[in-house]
């Protein structure tokens, strides 16, 4: 799976883009979401562009596990979707039908 995400990362963000993916607990997710998005709750994924060719995706496995069931996906399926979702945000995409099409293109079946 790692090689597949590496290929997807290179396709979306480019080979020279440095991407880190971090998992945090609900408390840290809530703290970051409140600080940067003014939403006082834990969230599944946050994306931060750190420099021109560097970014970070922050995931909260506890929230992802709960939400995966709600969306009828396994934990791994939803986690993969969220990593791709985060990469697309780092590319500059906003929530839209264009973003949804890109998510469908890259999501691993």
Secondary structure by P-SEA (a helix, b strand, c coil): caaaaaaaaaaaccccbbbbbbbbcaaaaaaaaaacccccccccccccccccccbbbbbbaaaaaaaaaaacccaaaaaaaaaaaaaaaaacccccaaaaaaaaacccc
